[in-house]
Amino acid sequence: MPKKLSDIDLVLDPINTTGHVYFNTLILKSITTSNTKNIPFICKAAQKQQIEEIYKHNNFKTTEKQTFLLGSFSIFFKMLFKSIFKKKNILLLTIDNTIFPILLILFYPFLFRNNFSIILHNNLQTITKVKSKRVLHKIVNRLYKPNIIVLTKYMFTAYKDVFSLSKVQLLPHPNYKELIRFNLKPQVLKGEKVKIVVLGRQAKLLEKLLLTPGFSKWNNIEFVISLPGSNHKNYSDTITIINKKLSFDEYYSILSLANFCLFANDSSVIERASGILIDCVSLECPVLSPIDGHFKEYKDFNIGFQYKDYKELVSLFNLISEKKTSRLNFKNGFIKAQQYSNPVNNSIITDV
């Protein structure tokens, strides 16, 4: 079993999550720059196009299948063709909890010689709490003895508690400071108020709380909430609803300009690695977050404020409104946070 990603022979993304484009690019770049082999990367054509805008890789094996099911099957059989009856070190950048595990189990007689490494992003809650998914994961572990890679300390402990006999490594989720490139859109956030932005899944989780009549009572705070497709209207000068999907440039511009990015205190957030948190670390956007899960690793770096419950969060809003807290207050904290999550410092990724 390869102890470093530089030992990998074949890389694939069975899910093709567009939100992982920087993560996938970083891992692919790290593997290929420390490896003399021309590593094939199997993915959907759309992801190839995204990655090539950031990093030039010359060995893609792509599928045009658009649906999740057909795309998964196509990527699996491309992998099978590349590795059947051979011994390769294969890295799965993501994995779903049903389709790919079933395919790995069914085709074990053709794949058993291979060594698999599997990166878990948001799988933990499902495979530890849903019996059918947990059984599939255990069968894959028993057959292949893969190297499971998790991205937070919380995930590492929680995974070991349930799958105590499995091989698991911690790869602290790397930041993308050196990769992110975008065209700044200053007009996405206007005005002098402290801007607290709520993005992605966090907006759905916090929608009910933030849009409760009378909740947004802070004169110096403006909540900017991204809710694509919503029918909410901007009914006050303290809440702005963005009801269209943010472009790439708009998303990163918002994180570059906001005073804070707000995260929900929810088990579905705590039990996974947070890509938005890593975007915040990369772009030095202070966070308002719960104290557990991925966020706990950044507690001592002073990159924002953490809260235990929503009552304490309201107290933080009071403080921020009173002080008109600036993102510049946390500049030194981000230097340490970026050092912690620097991929160059991680021996799983590199040979240092």
Phi, psi and omega in degrees: 000125181296134179270344180231150179292342178292348178271359185289144178253336187212133182237139175213153174240098184292339186260328180061053178279118183296334179291349181258015187299320179288320178299310181298320179296317180299313180295315179299316179297318180296320180293312187287330180282342179250019185218130182280348180281153177272090191287123174289139175239117182260124182198179174285153183300325181296323179289324175305315180297318179297315183293321182294340175287343182250320186214132182272112176240137190250020180219070175264142169239109191245162173235146178265358182298128187267325182285156182299315184295309181294323177297318179296316179297315182298315180294320179299313184286335171294319175297315181301316180298323182284338191232002184297130180057023177237168176248108180232155173263108189250133178248124171262113182291334172212169173205141173278179185259003184226296191296306183294319175302319179297316179297320178297322179291314183296324185256021178305319180302338181261348187240359191297339181286343187277151173259126182250138166242134186231124178267126177261129177254288183242024184278339195301313184300320182287312186285344177266340187242343178255115190301314183299320180289323179296320180296316178300316181296320180293322179295315178300317179297319181291320182289309190262341187048055183288161172271108180275130180245122177247161194250358177221158178295324177299315179298320181300311181294314182295322179294314180297328179297326184264320183245065190295336183267357183273156175277127181219138177237149175261123171243096179309125187311117183287151175272169185243025186308322184274353183254327190294124175225131180201164177266116183295132178245088185299335185286352183291334177230118183239158175098171186264352184289159174293123183264118174250113186259148180229117191235159172059221180298331182300323180297318178294319182291330184256359184306310184297317181295309188289331182263009173297129181307129179087355183290314185279088188247008187264117186293334184260007181241137170239122176272126178247112190244124179268108180228076182304133177083000182283160177259006180295143176250157179283090187268004175207164180275006178251358178226127173242125178259125172261106186261015172243158179292131180289139172285167177306310182294322181294316181301309183286333175294318179301314180291336179281340186249337186292154174281324180212153169245128186261136179240146182279150174268085188218143183299328180291339176273318186291328187270014178224166170284140182259110177294325179292323175301315180294323174299320178297316178298317182295323185255006176060044175262117181302152185241151167244109192221161169294169187268352186254181176066217182301326185293331182299330181294339183253009184303317187273001183269349180057063176247023180151208179236146175243151183225152180272324181208176185289337174296318178290327177298318177300321177297323178293321176300319178301315181296313183296320179294320181292316185272346187051055188302131181262152176294338181292342179296341187248014185305312183294326179297324181289332176299315179291320180296321180287328175294318179299319185260016178288120182299334181295335182274001185253123186288343175291323183278317187240178180263011181281000000 
